[in-house]
Amino acid sequence: MGCLQSKTANVQSPDQEPSHPDSKPDLANGDQVDPEQVPPFKEFGLAELRAATNGFSSELIVSECGEKAPNVVYRGKLRSNRLAAIKRFSKQSWPDPQQFVAEAAGVGKVRHKRLVNLIGCCAEGDERLLVAEYMPNDTLSKHLFHWEKQPLPWEMRVRVAYHMAQALDHCNAENRKIYHDLNAYRILFDEEGDPRLSSFGLMKNSRDGKSYSTNLAYTPPEFLRTGRVIPESVIYSYGTVLLDLLSGKHIPPSHALDLIRGKNVLLLMDSSLEGQYAKEDATTLVELASKCLQYEARDRPDLKFLVNAVAPLQKQQEVASHVLMGLTKTPAVLPTTMLSPFGKACARMDLTAVHDILLKTGYKDEEGAENELSFQEWTQQVQDMLNTKKFGDIAFRDKDFKGAVDYYSKLVSMMSVPSGTVFVRRALSYLMIGQPELALRDAMQAQVCLPEWPTAFYLQALALSKLGMETDARDMLNDGTSFEAKKQNSWRN
């Protein structure tokens, strides 16, 4: 599960400049946050958040923090059917409720497509809670250090570095110059697989913060000297994240700097990345990490420099993040209560369930088609056609999808009146053998045969999603839902 909670506690930051309540986000360069995707910041009632988390059920905890962590993050479902990450602070945190709400509202104004945006808070009685967007694809820590299917590819690591520099630069422009304890647990991946920076790290520390980090090896030198963090501390922490991305493991900055000074860059690099990057690109990132980790804060680069330094290293910007990461992407659809069982199966990309439903449905959506074929059975040509259809249906039933494609293709060439069901079955067969372009073509042909048939729209949605065209896939699912509702209303009338 995605996590919006660090393994480390925050630290009080006397040097942080107050945010300006009238400051406006810089929405240039395509950084707009879609209001339909991210609702306005609001104060939630405790009852709603308790209901959203099933009474703060331990089964819904998504933090990667261990039992002793003072603050816990839950996955919750709000009344609007939106999933959210809900951070619950310990009882002694934020004794002044007004201060907590004011701080949360200030962070809630810092909207950006590279941030996990804060959408609300709650301060009732002793309870202090933050509500943020839910990120379904885990943390950078999970993908770097605890991966199961594949290590994070080089291009994705560069994208993380770039997106984080953009996020921090935007926060800096919004006068939120301090980010508490930037690390791999603070970086999460959204439904598109894009990396985002948790907005929780922008909150000033509450009373329970005792240190900047539980691991002194990663703590900025100035905090060890003075007990304070400054804006340049964020640059130091960004440098430690670069080390994580380069090495794929936890390397203390002091050890990494020794390797860099000794020109042992290869010993620093993650061996799983071999052959994925140009040596000069790796050298650039290593040198950038070295600059960020300078002992004296004044010797570190600023955020604009980081953004401009990392931007040219991206070589596959046109490839979607979920493709680079090998994630299965589920379209965000209308509430599934509005979908039929077939529509639900398509929405969750469950091809096995789609196959089962198509088998049970048969050809009944094509009124009269079977009777017309039976009426003409006396000719040898139609008999051959019926046999081909029979063999195609047997192959489809037995999950011999390549055989089904062959028989249905022969059948299509023989039929004078094309069959929507045959096109749909062949479309699913194409999906099963990894040919979504042909599947989309057949699903569109099925719609030509039956213009208001929900099944044809749902199959198009499946094919479009497989092709990475998620917006079009959502539209097709919604169209299918509309025609399904129309059909049900006509039955009722």
N, C-alpha and C positions, 0 to 999 in steps of 0.2 A: 504494500500500500504506500501511497505517497505520504510524506511526512513534512510537517512544517515546524518541527521542533528540533533544536540543536541538542547535541549531547552535552553541551557546556552551558554554564549559567552566564547571565549577562553581567555587565559592570556599570556602576554609576559613572556618568560622564559629565562632570561639571563644566567642561569646555564646550559642550554642544551648544551651537547657536540656536535660538528659538526659531521655529518655522513661522513664516509670515502667513497669517490666515487668508490674506487676499491674493496670495501667489497663484498664478495660473500655470498648469502643466504645459510644457513645450510639446505641442502635438504636431510638430513638423516632421518631415521625413517618414511619413506613414506610421507614426507612433500612436495614432488614435486608439482609444479603448472603446470598443463597440458597447454602447449603453444597453443593448439587448443582451450582450454576453455578461456584462458586469453591472449589476444594479447599483443605484446610489447608496452611499454609506448611510446606515441607520442604527438606531438603538433597538436591540431586540429585548423582548421580555424573557425572563428566566424560564418561564413555563414553556415557551416555544423551544428554547435551546435544550431544555431537559427532555422534551418530547422528541426533538430531532435526534437525540443520542440515546434513546431508549433508557432514560434515567441515568445518563453517563455510564452506560454499560461498558465493562472492561473489554467486551468482545469488539467494541468499535474503536478501541485505542489504536492509533496509527503512528505514535511517536516511536522513534528509535533511540530511546533515552535511558532505559533501565528503570528499575523500581525506585531508585533514590532521587530521581529527577523531581524538582519542585513543581514543575508545570507539565501538564499532559495535553496531548492533542487527540481529538476524536474525529472520526468521520461521521457527519450528521446529514440528515435529509430535512431541509427546511419546508415550511408549508407550501412554498412555491414549487416544490418538487426538485429544487436545486440542491445538488450535493455541496457540502461546505466542510472546510476544516475548522474545528472549533477548539481553540486553545483555552484551557481552564487553569488559571493561576492558583497557587497555594493560598491558604487562608490569610497569611500575614502580608501578602503582596498588595501593593497599592492601597494603603489604608484610606486615602482620600478618594472617594468615588468620583468627585468632580474632576480631579486632576487626571484620573485614569481615562474618563470619557473624553476630556479635552485632548489628551495626548493621542488617543486612538483616532479621534476625528481628524487630527492633523495628519497622521499617517494615512488615513483613508482618502485624503485629498491627493496624495502622491500617486496618481494613476499612470500606468505605463504597460505596454504590451510585453515588456521583459520582466515585469514584477508579478508575483502572486498577490493580487490586489486585495486589500482589506475591505470588506463589505459591511462590517458592523461590529458592535460591541455590546456588552451587557454589564451593568454594575448595580446589582440588587443585593441588599444585605451584605454579607461577607464575600459574595461571589463576584469575581472579575473574569470576564470571558472576552475573547476576540474571535471574530468570524471572518474567514478569508475564503477565497476561491479554493476549490478542491482540485488537487493535482493527482491524477490517477496512475501516473507512470513512475512512481518511486523517486528516490533521491539520487544525486550524483554519487554519493557514497555507495549506494547499492550497485549502480551500474559500473563503477570503477573498481571497487574492492571485493564485491560479493556477487559478481555476475554469474548467471546460470547457463545461458545459451551461447553468448558470444561476448568477447571483450568490446568495450566502447571503441569504435573506429576512430582513426586520426582526425578525419574531417569533422566528426561530431565533437571531438575534444576542442578543436579550434573554434567551432560554433559556440560551445559553452563559454570559452574564454571571451569571445566577441560579445555575446549577449550579456554576460555579466559586466563587462566594461561599459556597455551601453546603459544597463540598469543603474549602475553606480553613478555614472555621469549624469543621468537624469535626476537621481536623488540629490546629487550635489547641486544641480541647477535649481532644485526646489528648496535649497537651503537645509536639506537633511544630509549634513556632511559626515555624520557618524553612523557607521553600520556596525552593530555589535557582533563580534565573533563570526566573521565570514568564514565559512568552511563548507565542506562537501555535503553536509547535512542540510544546509540552508538553501541548496540549489535543487529544484524539483523539476519534473518534466510533466507538461500538460497533456491533454488528450491528443494533440498533434505530434507529441514527442519533442516539442520545443522546450529548451531549458529556461526556467524562470527563477528569479531571486525572491526568496520569502520576504514579505513585508514585515514579518514579526521582528526581524533584526533591526528595524528602524525605530522601534519603541525604545524610549528611555528606560533605563533599568528601574525595576521595582526594588523594594527594600531587601529582597532575599538574595540579591546577587552578591557573591563574595569575591569572585575573581573573573578575569577576562576569559580564561580558558582553564579547563581541568588539566591541560597538558602544557606545562610551562615552556616546552621546546617550541611551541607554535605561537607564543605570546609576543607581541611587539616589544622591542627593547625599552621603549619609553614608558610602557606600563610597568615593567619590572622596576624601573628607576623611580617613577613618580606616583604610580597607582592611578594614572589618568590615561585616557585614550584621546587622541587628537585626530583630525581628518586624515593625516598621513598614515595613521595606524591602519586605515582601511586598505591603503595601497600595499602595506606589508602583508596583510591577510590575503589580498588578491594574489600576491606572489606565492604564498603557500598553496593556494588553489592551483596555480600554474604548475607547481611541483607535483601535485596530485595528478593532474592531467598528463603531464609528461612521463611520470614514472609508473602510474597505475598502482602505487602503494604509498604508505605514509613514510615520508622521508623528512627527518628534522631539518629545518632550514640551514643550520650550521653544517651538517654533514653534506647537504646538497651544494652549498657554497664551496666547500673543500673540493668536491668533485669538479665543479665548474672551473675553479682556479687551477686545478691540476690538469685541465683539458681532458678530463675523463667523462665527456658528455655521454658516450655510449653506455657507460655504467649507470647513468641516470635514467636512460630511456626505457620504457616498457618494451620488453622483448616481443610481446604479441603484436606490436605495431610495425615490425620489420617489413620493409617493402611498401609501406603505405604513405610515406612522406618523403619530400625532398630534404636533403641534409641541411640546405641553407634555411629552410623553413623551421626545422627543429632548432637550429642554432639561434635563429631570431627569437624564438619563444624562450629558450634557455637564457639568453642574454637579458631578455625582458624580465624574467623571474629574478635574475641576479640584481637588476636595477631596483626592483620593487623591494627586495630584502635588505637593502642597505641599512646599516646600523643607525646612521643619522637620518632623521626624518626629512631634512631639507634636501638630501641627496636622492630621494625617490622621485620618480616621474609623476606627473599629474594625470587625471583621468582622461582628459582629451588626448594626451599622448598615447595612453594605452589603447583607446578606441582606434586611433589612426594607425598604430603599430600592428594591431591584430587583424584589422579589416582586410589587407591585401593577402593574408595567408589563406583565406577561404577560397577553395578551388571548385567546390560543388554546390554553390548556393542554390542552384535550381532543383536539387534533390531534396525532397521533403525529409524532415527529421525522423519521422516514424519509419521511413524506408531505410535510412542510414542505420537506424538502431535495430531494425528487424522486428518492430512492434506490430501487432495486429491492431488496426485502428477501427474502432466501432463508431459509426456516425452518431452524432448527437441528434436524436429524433424527438418527435412529439411524445408526450407521456404514453408508455406502452399500453395503458388501459384503452387507448383509442384504436389500437391495432388488433387485427384478427390474429389467431395463432400463427397463420402463415406470415403475416406482416411482422410479428414479433420475432419469428425465426430468422427472417431476412434482416431485421434490424440488428440482431446480435450475431449475424454472419454464421449461423448454425446450418451449414449445408446438409448435414445428415438429417436434421429435422425437416428442412425444406424437401428433401428427397422423400421422406416418409409421408409427408402431407400430400405431395403430388401423386404418390402411388395410391393413396386412399381416395383422392378426388377423382382420379381417372380422367375421362373425357366429358364429364357431365356438364361442364360450363359451355360446351359447344352443342347447343340444342339442335337435335335433328341430324347431326353429323353421322352418328352411328347408324341411324335408320337409313340414311341416304346410301351409305356404303352397303348395308345389307340388301337393299333393294336392287343393287346392281351386281350382286354376287355371281350371277349366272354367266357373266363374261369372264374369260380367262384373264384378261388384263386386270380386272378388279380383284379377281382371286389372288393374282400375284401381289397386288398392292396390299390386300388384307394379310397375306402371309408375311410380307416385309414388315408391316406394322406390328404383327404378332411377335416376330423375332426381335424387333426393336424394343417392344415393351418388356419382353423377357430379359433382354440384356440390361435394360434400365432397372428392372426389379432386382436383378442379381448384382447390381452395382458394377457391371462391365461397361463403364461409361464410354470407353473408346469404341466398343462394339455397338453401343447404342447410337453414337454419333454416325457410324457408318450406315447402319440400317435406316435411321431417321433421314439421313441425307439422301439415300436412295428413294425413300418414300416421298420426300418433298419433290423430287424430280418427276415422280409418277403421278402425283395428285393434281387433278384439274382445279380443285378448290382447296387452297392451303389450310392447314389445321393449326390454330393457335396453340393447342395443347402440345402438338408435336414440336413446334418451335420452342415452347417453354421447356419441355423435357430435354431438347437438344441443347438449349441454353445452359441448363444446370449441368448437363454432361460436359459441356465445354469448360464450365467453371471448375468442375471436379478434376479435369486434366490440365488445368492451368492455362486456359486460353480465354481470358476475359473479354478481349476485343470481339471475338466471334460470338461469345455469349451475349454481349450487348447488342450485336446486330440481330440475333435471333429474338431477343426479348422485344426489340423494336418491331420486328416482323409480327410477333404475337399481338402487339398493340394495334397494328394495321388490321389484323384479322378481327380483333375484338376491341374497339377503341376505348371502351370504358371498363376493361377487365382489370381489377386490382392486381391480380397475379402478374400480369405483364409489366406493370409499373414496379412491383416489388423486385422482380428479377432484374429489371434495368438498374434499380438501386444497388442490388448486390454487385452487378458487373461494374458499375461506376465506382463503387467503393473499392473494389479490387484494383481498379485502374488509378486510384488515388484522387479521384474527383469527388471529394467529400461533400461539397456544397450542392452539386448536382444530385448526388445520391440522396441527400436529405430532402431535396425538392421532390424527387421521385417517390420517396416513401410517403411524403405528405400528400402527393397526388393520389397514391394508392389508397391512403386512408380516407380521403375525400370521396372517392368513388365507392369505397366499401360502405361508408356511412349513407351515401345516396341509395345504394342497393338495399341496405337494411331498412331504410325509411320507406322505400317503395313496397317492400314485403309487408311492413306493418300496415300500410295504407290499403 
